[in-house]
Amino acid sequence: GLERELAAVLGSASARLLLDAARREAGRDFDTVAAIVGEASQDLRFNQRLLEAALENMSQGISVVDRDLRLVAWNRRYAELFGYPPELLRVGVPVAGLVRHNLRNGLVGAVSVEAEVDKRLRHMQAGTPYVAERTFADGNVVEIRGNPMPNGGFVATFTDVTAFRRTEAELIRSNETLEERVIDRTARLDLARDEAERANDAKSRFLTAVGHDLLQPLHAAQLFTDTLSQQLEGDPRRETRGALLGQIRGALDSTTDLLTGLLDMSRLEAGGLVPQPRDFPLADVLDPLASEFRALAAERGLAFRYRPTDAWTHSDPQLLRRVLQNFLANAVRYTDRGSILLGVRRMDDAVRIEVHDTGPGIALDQQRSIFEEFRRGEGVAGQGLGLGLAIADRIARLLDTPLTLHSRIGDGTVFALRLPRIGHVPQQPAANAAKAVLAGTRVLVVDNEPIALDALRQLLAGWGCTVTGAADGDTAANALQAADAALWLFDYHLDDGDTGIALRERLAARFGERPTLILSADDSTQVRRDVLDNGLTLLRKPVRPLALKSVLDRMLASR
């Protein structure tokens, strides 16, 4: 009987321990035992009050049901969350009544009340832990965690997560809004980029079209100027008129350089220049340049030195020519006295092409800036936008060819390019031992621009050629039917979509192969690739007469 009474206060385990201790101290009187029990009871009541205070002040609601599914403990937060009336919460009340109250008050949504009550009771009887979230009719969200107790029964905690879920929903909405804004901004940026690309393409097409239309008359004007210079040979007025003619030629050259520079820069910015590398002898590029600039240097009273080379390289010959042409033009333009040297140094696996001049030199603090667009060295007179070296630098980067500059004030300048050297030199076609000359050569010229056709005809006639001109393929075929020609000079773009390449194929099929030179003001990658794929030579309009003569001489010599 005593153990049962103590168990009611202390619990069975504690009561048993207390009685065992009392039996060991059997010599003590009852008052001592009573004192021990009293102290234990006080400790128990203190612990109970401490536990009750902790439960009552928790932010979570707590409920405990026994194995018979009757409520045995709860806290104030539990009553607040579910809004239970005071008379409903009593020790021993069946939990089914509490569940039914919640369902009827719509705290867990519209469901069948009795069916849901049975479901909840079966769940607790099974003793399975669970976590669930309930959204009440007023919008509050409560997280419920239930766990079985060791001796039967169930303990559940109820946490109000409304603020968390609302914050989460706001974040989701903000994220969705942000994603929509990002999508909208991306769409706007894509639209702006597309518009910019279309504008850039339109600008490039405009510059190409305008450039082509402007280069054609410049091409003709330069050829007419050279023809006029030939006609002044032996004229007593040559000295005075020759000086005027030189000024005209200089103005035309400057205008040509400005226009081609702007077009080149436009193509470079638009990505319109794509290298077409191949194996070729450096002489194919250097010899014509040497012939052209030797004459230009002589006009300025400068000595020009060049030693031919038999070295081969792998690069784009047209773009390489453009870079070296800029170096040489720079040297001729800015050297007042002395000489210019075009040379090649052989290295282990490379060749180094150098252009030396005895000009004023370039200060160290300007040697980087002169490769920028629209920048020219200080103290430089004359016309020009300062695009030549910028273009040379950009093209050298395209070719993946290191470009170097060495210069000191008063000691001249050296521009250089390093190119790969081809170890195994392909067999070159045998050339005629006797130097071929243009005089007496019959030439067929095809150009759909009358002024350009007339200019070429007069220039070639001045060199002693017999020239037949045609504006289209049919006229050219009729001319060859009447009299053969040893050289063909065709413009690339002809009327009605025809090209000089296509015309050459048709005429070669009827009359046999002839050395063919293609001229074009269109220096696009497509044109250069088409000419290269057909094994032909391309000269860019406006054509410098000296360059044209050098190329024609080489074509005759290699027949």
C-alpha positions in Angstrom: 0.0 0.0 0.0 2.8 2.4 0.9 4.6 1.8 -2.4 1.4 2.5 -4.4 0.8 5.8 -2.5 4.4 6.9 -3.0 4.2 5.9 -6.7 1.3 8.2 -7.1 3.5 11.1 -6.0 7.0 10.1 -7.0 6.4 7.6 -9.7 6.9 3.8 -9.4 10.6 3.8 -10.1 11.4 6.6 -7.6 9.0 5.0 -5.0 10.8 1.7 -5.3 14.2 3.3 -4.9 13.0 5.2 -1.8 11.6 2.2 -0.1 14.8 0.2 -0.8 16.8 3.0 0.8 14.4 3.0 3.8 14.8 -0.7 4.4 18.6 -0.4 4.4 18.1 2.3 7.1 15.7 0.2 9.1 17.1 1.6 12.3 15.9 5.0 11.6 12.5 6.2 12.9 9.4 7.0 10.9 10.0 10.7 11.1 13.2 10.4 9.2 11.5 8.5 6.4 8.7 11.0 6.4 11.2 13.8 6.0 12.8 12.1 3.0 9.4 11.7 1.4 8.6 15.3 2.1 11.8 16.6 0.5 11.1 14.4 -2.5 7.6 15.7 -2.8 8.8 19.3 -2.7 11.4 18.5 -5.4 8.7 16.9 -7.6 6.3 19.9 -7.2 9.1 22.3 -8.0 10.0 20.3 -11.2 6.3 20.2 -12.1 5.9 23.9 -11.7 9.1 24.5 -13.7 7.9 22.2 -16.5 4.4 23.9 -16.5 6.0 27.3 -16.7 8.2 26.3 -19.6 5.3 24.7 -21.5 3.1 27.7 -20.9 5.7 30.2 -22.3 6.6 28.2 -25.4 5.8 29.8 -28.7 4.6 26.4 -29.9 1.4 24.7 -29.0 1.7 21.3 -27.3 -0.9 18.6 -26.6 -0.5 15.1 -25.1 -3.0 12.3 -25.3 -2.8 8.9 -23.6 -3.1 5.4 -25.0 -6.9 5.7 -24.8 -6.7 8.9 -26.9 -7.7 11.2 -24.1 -6.2 14.6 -23.6 -3.9 14.6 -20.5 -1.8 17.8 -21.0 -1.7 21.0 -23.1 -0.4 24.5 -23.0 -2.0 28.0 -23.5 -0.5 28.4 -27.0 -2.3 25.2 -28.1 -5.7 26.6 -26.9 -4.9 30.0 -28.6 -4.1 28.4 -32.0 -7.3 26.4 -32.2 -9.6 28.8 -30.3 -10.9 26.1 -27.9 -13.5 27.3 -25.4 -12.4 26.8 -21.8 -15.0 24.1 -21.0 -13.7 21.9 -23.9 -10.2 21.6 -22.6 -10.2 19.2 -19.6 -8.0 16.4 -18.5 -9.4 13.1 -19.8 -11.6 14.6 -22.6 -11.5 12.4 -25.7 -9.3 13.9 -28.5 -12.1 12.9 -31.0 -14.1 15.8 -29.7 -11.3 18.3 -30.2 -10.7 17.0 -33.8 -14.4 17.3 -34.5 -14.5 20.9 -33.1 -11.6 21.9 -35.4 -13.3 20.3 -38.4 -16.7 21.9 -37.8 -15.1 25.3 -37.3 -13.3 25.0 -40.7 -9.8 25.2 -39.3 -8.5 22.5 -41.7 -10.5 23.0 -44.8 -13.8 21.6 -46.2 -13.8 17.9 -45.5 -16.2 15.2 -44.4 -16.1 15.6 -40.6 -16.7 12.1 -39.3 -14.6 10.5 -42.0 -11.7 12.8 -41.1 -12.1 12.2 -37.4 -11.9 8.4 -37.9 -8.8 9.0 -40.1 -7.0 11.1 -37.5 -7.8 8.6 -34.7 -6.5 5.6 -36.7 -3.3 7.6 -37.4 -2.7 8.2 -33.7 -3.6 4.7 -32.7 -1.0 3.4 -35.2 1.6 5.4 -33.5 3.3 6.6 -36.7 5.3 9.9 -36.6 4.1 12.5 -39.0 4.7 16.1 -40.1 1.9 18.0 -41.8 1.0 21.6 -42.5 -2.6 22.9 -42.2 -3.9 26.2 -43.7 -6.8 27.5 -41.6 -9.8 29.2 -43.0 -8.4 32.6 -41.8 -5.3 32.0 -43.9 -3.0 31.1 -41.0 -0.6 28.2 -41.5 0.3 25.8 -38.8 3.0 23.1 -38.9 2.0 19.9 -36.9 4.5 17.4 -35.8 3.3 14.2 -34.1 5.3 11.5 -32.3 4.2 8.4 -30.4 5.2 8.1 -26.7 7.0 4.9 -25.4 4.1 3.7 -23.2 1.3 4.6 -25.6 -0.2 7.9 -26.4 0.8 10.7 -28.6 2.5 14.1 -28.3 2.0 16.8 -30.9 3.6 20.2 -31.4 1.9 23.0 -33.3 4.0 25.9 -34.8 2.5 29.0 -36.4 4.5 29.3 -39.7 2.2 31.9 -41.3 4.8 34.7 -41.3 7.4 32.4 -42.7 5.1 31.2 -45.5 4.0 34.7 -46.3 7.6 35.8 -46.6 8.3 32.7 -48.7 5.4 33.6 -51.0 6.6 37.2 -51.2 10.1 35.9 -52.2 8.6 33.6 -54.8 6.5 36.5 -56.2 9.6 38.7 -56.1 11.6 36.1 -57.8 9.0 35.6 -60.5 8.8 39.3 -60.9 12.6 39.5 -61.1 12.6 36.7 -63.7 10.0 38.5 -65.7 12.0 41.7 -65.5 15.2 39.8 -66.5 13.4 38.1 -69.4 12.0 41.5 -70.4 15.4 43.2 -70.1 17.0 40.3 -72.0 14.5 40.6 -74.7 15.1 44.3 -74.9 18.8 43.8 -75.0 18.4 41.1 -77.7 16.3 43.5 -79.7 18.8 46.3 -79.2 21.6 44.0 -80.2 19.7 42.8 -83.3 19.0 46.4 -84.2 22.6 47.3 -83.7 23.7 44.4 -85.8 21.3 45.3 -88.6 22.5 48.9 -88.4 26.1 47.7 -88.5 25.3 45.4 -91.4 23.5 48.2 -93.2 26.4 50.6 -92.6 28.9 48.0 -93.9 26.7 47.4 -97.0 26.4 51.1 -97.5 30.1 51.7 -97.1 30.9 48.8 -99.4 28.4 50.0 -102.1 29.5 53.6 -101.8 33.2 52.6 -101.7 32.8 50.5 -104.8 31.1 53.4 -106.6 33.8 55.8 -105.5 36.7 53.5 -106.1 35.7 52.9 -109.8 36.1 56.5 -110.9 39.3 56.9 -108.7 40.6 53.7 -110.4 39.9 55.2 -113.8 41.4 58.6 -112.8 44.6 57.1 -111.7 44.9 55.1 -114.9 44.1 58.2 -117.0 46.8 60.1 -115.1 49.4 57.6 -115.8 48.4 57.5 -119.5 48.7 61.3 -119.6 52.1 61.0 -118.1 53.2 58.6 -120.8 51.8 61.0 -123.5 53.9 63.8 -122.1 57.1 61.9 -122.9 59.2 64.2 -125.2 56.8 67.1 -124.8 58.7 70.4 -124.2 56.0 71.4 -121.7 56.5 68.1 -119.7 58.4 69.9 -116.9 55.6 72.3 -116.0 52.7 70.0 -116.8 54.5 67.0 -115.3 54.7 68.9 -112.0 50.9 69.6 -112.2 50.3 66.0 -113.1 52.3 64.8 -110.1 50.2 67.0 -107.8 47.0 65.4 -109.4 48.5 61.9 -108.9 49.4 62.7 -105.3 45.9 64.0 -104.6 44.3 60.9 -106.1 46.7 58.7 -104.2 45.7 60.4 -100.9 42.0 60.2 -101.7 42.4 56.5 -102.5 44.3 55.8 -99.3 41.7 57.6 -97.2 38.8 55.8 -98.8 40.4 52.3 -98.8 41.5 52.9 -95.2 37.9 53.7 -94.1 36.6 50.7 -96.0 39.2 48.4 -94.5 38.5 49.6 -91.0 34.8 49.1 -91.6 35.4 45.5 -92.8 37.7 44.8 -89.8 35.1 46.1 -87.3 32.3 44.1 -88.9 34.5 40.9 -89.1 34.3 41.0 -92.9 38.0 40.2 -93.4 38.7 36.5 -92.9 42.2 35.2 -93.7 42.5 32.6 -96.5 46.0 31.2 -95.7 47.9 29.0 -98.1 51.5 28.2 -99.0 53.1 30.6 -101.5 56.5 32.1 -102.4 57.2 35.5 -100.7 58.3 36.8 -104.1 54.7 36.7 -105.3 54.0 39.5 -102.8 57.3 41.2 -102.4 58.4 41.6 -106.1 55.4 43.6 -107.2 55.6 45.8 -104.1 59.2 46.4 -104.8 58.6 47.4 -108.4 55.7 49.7 -107.3 57.5 51.5 -104.5 60.8 51.7 -106.2 59.2 54.0 -108.7 57.3 56.0 -106.0 60.5 56.3 -104.0 62.4 57.6 -107.0 59.8 60.3 -107.5 60.7 61.6 -104.0 64.4 61.3 -104.7 64.8 58.3 -102.4 66.9 55.2 -103.0 65.0 51.9 -102.8 66.8 48.7 -102.1 65.3 45.2 -102.3 67.0 41.8 -102.5 64.7 39.1 -104.0 64.0 35.9 -102.0 63.1 32.4 -102.8 61.6 31.7 -99.3 58.1 30.3 -98.9 55.6 30.9 -96.2 52.0 30.0 -95.1 49.7 33.0 -94.8 47.1 35.0 -96.7 49.0 36.7 -99.5 46.4 39.4 -100.1 46.3 40.5 -96.5 50.0 40.2 -96.1 50.4 42.5 -99.1 48.0 45.0 -97.4 50.2 45.1 -94.3 53.5 45.5 -96.2 51.9 48.1 -98.5 51.0 50.2 -95.5 54.6 49.9 -94.1 56.1 50.9 -97.4 53.6 53.8 -98.0 54.4 55.0 -94.5 58.1 54.9 -95.3 57.8 56.8 -98.6 55.4 59.4 -97.1 57.5 60.3 -94.1 61.1 59.9 -95.4 62.5 63.2 -96.9 65.9 62.0 -97.8 68.0 58.8 -97.7 66.7 55.4 -98.5 64.1 52.6 -98.0 65.0 49.0 -97.6 62.6 46.0 -98.1 64.3 42.8 -97.0 63.8 39.3 -95.6 65.8 37.6 -92.8 65.8 33.8 -92.6 65.4 32.3 -89.2 65.3 28.6 -88.0 61.6 28.1 -88.6 60.5 31.6 -89.7 61.2 34.5 -92.0 61.2 38.1 -90.9 60.1 40.7 -93.4 61.5 44.2 -92.6 60.9 47.7 -94.0 63.7 50.1 -93.0 63.6 53.9 -93.6 65.9 56.8 -92.8 63.0 59.1 -91.8 62.7 61.2 -88.7 62.0 58.3 -86.4 59.2 57.9 -83.9 59.5 58.9 -80.2 59.2 56.1 -77.7 56.1 57.5 -76.0 54.3 57.5 -79.4 55.2 54.0 -80.6 52.1 52.5 -79.1 49.6 55.2 -79.9 50.5 55.3 -83.7 48.7 51.9 -84.1 45.5 53.4 -82.8 42.8 54.6 -85.3 43.0 58.3 -86.4 46.4 58.8 -84.7 49.5 60.1 -86.5 52.9 60.9 -85.2 53.7 64.4 -84.0 55.3 66.7 -86.4 54.0 64.8 -89.4 52.8 66.9 -92.3 50.6 65.9 -95.2 47.2 64.4 -95.7 45.8 61.2 -94.0 43.5 60.0 -91.3 46.2 58.0 -89.5 44.5 54.6 -90.4 47.3 52.9 -92.2 49.2 51.5 -89.3 46.0 50.8 -87.3 44.8 48.7 -90.2 48.2 47.0 -90.5 48.2 46.1 -86.8 44.6 44.8 -87.0 45.4 42.6 -90.1 48.6 41.3 -88.5 46.5 40.2 -85.5 44.1 38.5 -87.9 47.0 36.6 -89.5 48.4 35.8 -86.0 51.6 37.4 -87.2 53.7 39.3 -84.6 54.3 42.9 -85.7 57.3 44.8 -84.3 58.5 48.4 -84.4 62.0 49.7 -83.7 62.6 53.4 -84.0 64.6 56.3 -82.5 64.3 60.0 -83.1 66.6 61.0 -86.0 67.6 57.4 -86.7 64.8 56.1 -88.9 62.3 53.3 -88.3 62.0 49.6 -88.8 58.7 47.8 -89.2 58.8 44.0 -89.2 56.6 40.9 -89.5 57.5 37.4 -88.5 56.0 34.6 -90.6 56.3 30.8 -90.6 58.9 29.4 -93.0 57.9 26.5 -95.1 60.7 23.9 -95.0 59.7 21.9 -98.0 59.5 24.3 -101.0 57.0 23.1 -103.6 58.3 22.9 -107.2 57.8 26.2 -109.0 56.7 26.2 -112.6 59.6 26.9 -115.0 59.7 30.5 -116.2 60.9 31.6 -119.6 64.6 32.5 -119.5 64.0 35.6 -121.6 62.3 38.4 -119.8 58.8 38.9 -121.1 57.7 42.4 -121.9 54.2 43.8 -122.3 55.0 45.6 -125.6 53.3 43.8 -128.5 51.1 41.6 -126.2 47.4 41.3 -127.1 45.2 41.8 -124.0 41.5 41.3 -123.5 40.0 43.7 -121.0 36.4 43.1 -119.7 34.8 45.8 -117.4 31.1 46.8 -117.3 32.2 50.4 -116.2 32.8 52.3 -119.5 35.2 54.8 -117.8 37.3 52.1 -116.2 37.4 50.1 -119.4 38.5 53.1 -121.4 41.2 54.0 -118.8 42.6 50.5 -118.8 42.6 50.4 -122.6 44.5 53.6 -122.9 47.0 52.7 -120.1 47.8 49.3 -121.7 48.0 50.8 -125.1 50.6 53.3 -123.8 52.7 50.3 -122.7 52.6 49.0 -126.2 49.9 46.4 -125.8 47.2 45.6 -128.4 44.0 46.0 -126.4 40.5 44.6 -127.0 37.8 45.9 -124.7 34.4 44.4 -123.8 31.7 45.3 -121.4 30.2 41.8 -121.2 30.8 38.1 -121.8 29.2 37.9 -125.2 31.2 40.8 -126.6 34.4 39.2 -125.1 33.7 35.9 -126.8 33.1 37.6 -130.1 36.4 39.5 -129.7 38.3 36.3 -129.0 36.6 34.6 -132.0 38.0 37.4 -134.2 41.5 37.6 -132.6 43.1 35.7 -129.7 44.6 37.4 -126.6 47.6 36.4 -124.5 46.4 38.0 -121.3 42.9 38.4 -119.9 42.0 41.3 -117.5 38.5 40.9 -116.0 36.6 42.9 -113.5 35.0 40.7 -110.9 31.5 42.1 -110.8 29.9 42.3 -114.2 26.3 43.0 -115.2 23.4 40.7 -114.7 25.1 38.8 -111.8 27.9 37.6 -114.0 31.5 37.6 -112.6 34.9 37.6 -114.1 35.5 34.2 -112.6 32.5 32.7 -114.3 33.4 34.4 -117.6 36.9 33.1 -117.5 35.6 29.5 -117.1 33.3 29.9 -120.1 35.9 31.4 -122.3 38.6 28.9 -121.2 36.3 26.1 -122.2 36.0 27.5 -125.7 39.4 29.1 -126.3 41.7 27.4 -123.9 43.4 28.6 -120.7 45.0 32.1 -120.6 46.8 34.0 -117.7 43.9 35.9 -116.1 44.1 38.8 -113.7 40.9 39.7 -111.7 40.4 43.3 -110.8 37.8 44.3 -108.1 36.9 47.2 -105.9 35.1 44.6 -103.7 37.7 43.2 -101.3 35.3 41.0 -99.4 36.3 37.6 -98.1 33.9 36.0 -100.6 35.6 37.6 -103.6 39.1 36.8 -102.3 38.1 33.2 -101.6 36.5 32.8 -105.1 39.7 34.1 -106.8 42.0 32.0 -104.6 39.9 28.8 -105.1 40.3 29.3 -108.9 44.0 29.8 -108.7 43.9 33.3 -110.1 45.5 36.6 -109.1 43.5 39.5 -107.6 44.3 43.2 -107.7 42.3 45.6 -105.7 40.9 48.7 -107.3 42.0 51.4 -107.6 45.0 49.7 -109.2 48.3 51.5 -109.1 49.7 51.4 -112.6 53.2 50.3 -111.4 51.7 47.4 -109.5 49.6 46.4 -112.5 52.6 46.4 -114.8 54.6 44.3 -112.3 51.9 41.7 -112.0 51.3 41.5 -115.8 55.1 41.1 -116.4 55.2 38.2 -113.9 52.1 36.6 -115.5 53.7 36.7 -118.9 57.0 35.4 -117.6 55.3 32.4 -116.0 53.3 31.3 -119.0 
